[in-house]
């Protein structure tokens, strides 16, 4: 007899909700504030971005918050996973996983001296994330903050 773990589709909504609810100090006792959820939904509706695109930006914010020095995903970024259900959630989650996995490969890159390509890749990735999803971002602003000491 072969044991199979529950399918990803059966546990995915719970994993995403848990990740977004506990990430980076943005935990809420119950649901996120309704005004934040509503304003985030409205902001996304105004951009014409798809769940695929939002999954990319969520993963970018999450990956950058774990990789970039001083990076923090914002409350707006943390709740993106709560916006979707059904096939939209599946689309969001599949893309989120791909982008997040890419960030983790960057984060765990092994420096190769003397070129130090890992540092360059991390620096460029963090700069792009800040430019696209930082406070004045060009793609979906307000998902990532970077505090410099």
N, C-alpha and C positions, 0 to 999 in steps of 0.2 A: 504494500500500500504506500502510495506517495502522498506526503503531506504538502498541501499548498496553503500558503498564507492567504489571508483575505485579499481579494483583488484591490488594486489601487483605487478603482472607482468607488468602492464601498467605504474606504477610509479617508480618501482624499479631502473631502470637505472638512472633516474633523482635524486633520493634520494642518491644513491651511489656516483654519480658525485658531488652532492652538499656537501655530507659529506667529501669526499676526498679533495675537492677544498677549504673547509673552515676550516678544522681541523688544530688546533695547529699552526696557523700562517703560514701555507704553501699555502696560497691562491695565485693563479695565475690569472692575468688579463684575459687571454684567455686560451690557452692550455699550458700544462707543457712544459718545454724545450724539444725539439725533441731529443737532445742527451741523456737526462736523461731517457726519455721514451724508446729510442732505447737500451740504455745500460741496463736498467732494464729488458726489454724483452729478451735480449741476456743472461743475468745472469739467468733468470728463465728457459730459454730453455736449458741451460747447466746443470740444476739440475734435469730435468725430473719430476718436480713437476706438479701436475694437478691443475686445477682451484679450486678444493676442498681443496687441500693442501695450495694453495696461499690464499684462503679465510680464512683458519685457521690462517695463519701467519699474514695476514692483521689485523684480529680481535685481535690477540694476541698483535700486536704492538699498535693498537688503545686502547685496554683495559688497557695495561700496562702504556701507556702514561697518562691515566686518573687515574690510581690507584697507581702506584709506585711513591714515592717521587722523584722529579727531572726527571721523565720520559718524553720523547718527541719523538713523531713519526717523522721520518726523511722524507725528500722530496721523497726519494725512496719508503718509506712505504706508503706515502700519495697517490701516483699515482697508486698503485696496482689495485684499483677498475676501473681504466680507461683502463686496458689491455684487457678486455673481452667484448664480445657481445653475444647475442643469448643465447643458452642453456648453454654455458660456463659461461656467466654472472649469469644465474640463479643458477648454481651449486655453483659458487663463493659466491653469495649473501646468499644462504641458509646456507652454512657452516659458513660464516662470522657472520651471525645473532646468530647462536647457540653458537659460541665461545665468541662473544662479550657479549651476555646475561650472560654467565657463569662468565665473568670478572666483570660484574656489580653486580652480586650476591655476589662475593667476596668483591668488593668495599663497598657494603652496608651491609656487615656482621655485626651482633650485637655482640660486645665483651661479652664473658661470663667468668667472673672472677671465680675462680682464675687461670684457665688454660690459658686464653687469646688465644684461638685457632684462632680467627680471625687474630690477628697480625701474628701468625705463618703461616697461610695460605697465607696471603698477602706477607710476606717476602719470602716464598718459591716460590710462583707464580712469583714474580718479579725477583728473582734470576734465575729461569728457563727461563723466557723471555729474560733476559740479556744474558744468556748462549747460547740460541738458535737463537735469532734475533738481538742481540747487535752488536757492531762494529766487534767483532771477533766471531760472532755466528756460531754454528755448523749446523744449519738447513737452514737459509737464512739470512746471515749477512747484517747488515747495515739498518735495518728497525727501530731500536730503539736506542735512546741515553739516558743515565742517567747521569745527572750532579749532582755532590755532592757538597754541600756548603763547 
